[in-house]
Amino acid sequence: MPGVTRPMGDQATQQIVILASPQACFDVAAQFERYPEWAASVKEVTVLERDEQGRGTLVRFRTAAFGRSTAYTLRYDYGDAPGQLRWVEVEGDITSKLDGAYQFVGRDGNTSTEVTYHLEAELPIPLPGFVKRRAAAKITHTALRELKTRVERSGGP
């Protein structure tokens, strides 16, 4: 997001194809309050602020991570919606950075979507780089698999 400068963290980028339109994928990804229904690690979501269209712009999550409960707050950017959903962390109890984006690109006349998930994460505690990279890769892999399952089973949000 403009105006936010942070040091580089450990990054992971993964892709998956979902058998639904980009809009359907975006809609599921942007319905934060419903994440506990389909994202196994998400325990609670509170939308703290919304834009004029009712979309969550500041969202607090409580999740299970690293063998414990963790909380973080993300600020969402809809400037490239529905092709992209971006976020930056504004507060976290065990993360100092959890910035990322979903990109939704239609394929086959928008009957399927290539979804790319990019995540950049930093922890304030010292861990070997390979451990942090592996954790970021696991987060992106799991998130994409769960998003695919939700969208394809429900046909949308």
MODAUR-V799144 format. One record per residue. N is the residue number from 0. RES is the residue in one small letter. SS is DSSP state (A for helix, B for strand, O for the rest). PHI is phi in whole degrees, 0 to 359 (* if undefined). NEAR is the number of other C-alpha atoms within 10 Angstrom. Layout:
n:N res:RES ss:SS phi:PHI near:NEAR
n:N res:RES ss:SS phi:PHI near:NEAR
//
This chain:
n:0 res:m ss:O phi:* near:12
n:1 res:p ss:O phi:299 near:4
n:2 res:g ss:O phi:84 near:5
n:3 res:v ss:O phi:252 near:6
n:4 res:t ss:O phi:239 near:7
n:5 res:r ss:O phi:221 near:8
n:6 res:p ss:O phi:294 near:6
n:7 res:m ss:O phi:295 near:10
n:8 res:g ss:O phi:242 near:18
n:9 res:d ss:B phi:279 near:20
n:10 res:q ss:B phi:240 near:20
n:11 res:a ss:B phi:215 near:21
n:12 res:t ss:B phi:224 near:16
n:13 res:q ss:B phi:221 near:17
n:14 res:q ss:B phi:230 near:17
n:15 res:i ss:B phi:207 near:15
n:16 res:v ss:B phi:255 near:17
n:17 res:i ss:B phi:247 near:25
n:18 res:l ss:O phi:277 near:22
n:19 res:a ss:O phi:195 near:20
n:20 res:s ss:O phi:289 near:23
n:21 res:p ss:A phi:303 near:24
n:22 res:q ss:A phi:298 near:18
n:23 res:a ss:A phi:297 near:21
n:24 res:c ss:A phi:295 near:30
n:25 res:f ss:A phi:300 near:23
n:26 res:d ss:A phi:301 near:16
n:27 res:v ss:A phi:294 near:19
n:28 res:a ss:A phi:296 near:19
n:29 res:a ss:A phi:267 near:18
n:30 res:q ss:O phi:265 near:13
n:31 res:f ss:A phi:299 near:19
n:32 res:e ss:A phi:299 near:14
n:33 res:r ss:A phi:267 near:15
n:34 res:y ss:A phi:306 near:21
n:35 res:p ss:A phi:300 near:16
n:36 res:e ss:A phi:287 near:11
n:37 res:w ss:A phi:223 near:14
n:38 res:a ss:O phi:260 near:18
n:39 res:a ss:O phi:305 near:13
n:40 res:s ss:O phi:278 near:16
n:41 res:v ss:B phi:275 near:20
n:42 res:k ss:B phi:261 near:16
n:43 res:e ss:B phi:204 near:16
n:44 res:v ss:B phi:225 near:19
n:45 res:t ss:B phi:232 near:14
n:46 res:v ss:B phi:275 near:17
n:47 res:l ss:B phi:269 near:13
n:48 res:e ss:B phi:218 near:14
n:49 res:r ss:B phi:229 near:13
n:50 res:d ss:O phi:273 near:12
n:51 res:e ss:O phi:295 near:6
n:52 res:q ss:O phi:263 near:6
n:53 res:g ss:O phi:84 near:8
n:54 res:r ss:O phi:277 near:16
n:55 res:g ss:B phi:294 near:23
n:56 res:t ss:B phi:250 near:17
n:57 res:l ss:B phi:228 near:20
n:58 res:v ss:B phi:228 near:21
n:59 res:r ss:B phi:257 near:22
n:60 res:f ss:B phi:243 near:21
n:61 res:r ss:B phi:239 near:18
n:62 res:t ss:B phi:227 near:19
n:63 res:a ss:B phi:264 near:14
n:64 res:a ss:B phi:207 near:14
n:65 res:f ss:O phi:55 near:9
n:66 res:g ss:O phi:76 near:6
n:67 res:r ss:B phi:209 near:8
n:68 res:s ss:B phi:276 near:14
n:69 res:t ss:B phi:225 near:17
n:70 res:a ss:B phi:230 near:19
n:71 res:y ss:B phi:206 near:20
n:72 res:t ss:B phi:238 near:22
n:73 res:l ss:B phi:244 near:24
n:74 res:r ss:B phi:254 near:19
n:75 res:y ss:B phi:261 near:24
n:76 res:d ss:B phi:239 near:19
n:77 res:y ss:O phi:256 near:16
n:78 res:g ss:O phi:302 near:11
n:79 res:d ss:O phi:246 near:10
n:80 res:a ss:O phi:291 near:15
n:81 res:p ss:O phi:269 near:18
n:82 res:g ss:O phi:281 near:17
n:83 res:q ss:B phi:207 near:19
n:84 res:l ss:B phi:232 near:20
n:85 res:r ss:B phi:247 near:21
n:86 res:w ss:B phi:209 near:21
n:87 res:v ss:B phi:227 near:20
n:88 res:e ss:B phi:282 near:20
n:89 res:v ss:B phi:252 near:16
n:90 res:e ss:B phi:197 near:16
n:91 res:g ss:B phi:204 near:18
n:92 res:d ss:O phi:273 near:12
n:93 res:i ss:O phi:235 near:17
n:94 res:t ss:O phi:241 near:16
n:95 res:s ss:O phi:256 near:18
n:96 res:k ss:B phi:204 near:24
n:97 res:l ss:B phi:209 near:23
n:98 res:d ss:B phi:260 near:21
n:99 res:g ss:B phi:191 near:22
n:100 res:a ss:B phi:199 near:18
n:101 res:y ss:B phi:257 near:23
n:102 res:q ss:B phi:241 near:22
n:103 res:f ss:B phi:241 near:26
n:104 res:v ss:B phi:239 near:19
n:105 res:g ss:B phi:291 near:19
n:106 res:r ss:B phi:227 near:16
n:107 res:d ss:O phi:51 near:9
n:108 res:g ss:O phi:66 near:8
n:109 res:n ss:O phi:67 near:14
n:110 res:t ss:O phi:275 near:12
n:111 res:s ss:B phi:217 near:19
n:112 res:t ss:B phi:224 near:24
n:113 res:e ss:B phi:272 near:20
n:114 res:v ss:B phi:254 near:24
n:115 res:t ss:B phi:249 near:19
n:116 res:y ss:B phi:244 near:23
n:117 res:h ss:B phi:245 near:19
n:118 res:l ss:B phi:225 near:24
n:119 res:e ss:B phi:237 near:19
n:120 res:a ss:B phi:232 near:20
n:121 res:e ss:B phi:222 near:21
n:122 res:l ss:O phi:248 near:16
n:123 res:p ss:O phi:285 near:10
n:124 res:i ss:O phi:266 near:9
n:125 res:p ss:O phi:287 near:8
n:126 res:l ss:O phi:223 near:10
n:127 res:p ss:O phi:302 near:8
n:128 res:g ss:A phi:305 near:11
n:129 res:f ss:A phi:295 near:10
n:130 res:v ss:A phi:292 near:11
n:131 res:k ss:A phi:294 near:19
n:132 res:r ss:A phi:295 near:18
n:133 res:r ss:A phi:296 near:13
n:134 res:a ss:A phi:296 near:18
n:135 res:a ss:A phi:297 near:21
n:136 res:a ss:A phi:295 near:20
n:137 res:k ss:A phi:294 near:14
n:138 res:i ss:A phi:300 near:17
n:139 res:t ss:A phi:294 near:21
n:140 res:h ss:A phi:299 near:17
n:141 res:t ss:A phi:295 near:14
n:142 res:a ss:A phi:299 near:19
n:143 res:l ss:A phi:294 near:22
n:144 res:r ss:A phi:298 near:15
n:145 res:e ss:A phi:291 near:16
n:146 res:l ss:A phi:298 near:21
n:147 res:k ss:A phi:302 near:21
n:148 res:t ss:A phi:300 near:16
n:149 res:r ss:A phi:297 near:21
n:150 res:v ss:A phi:295 near:22
n:151 res:e ss:A phi:289 near:15
n:152 res:r ss:A phi:284 near:11
n:153 res:s ss:A phi:266 near:11
n:154 res:g ss:O phi:74 near:14
n:155 res:g ss:O phi:146 near:16
n:156 res:p ss:O phi:296 near:15
//
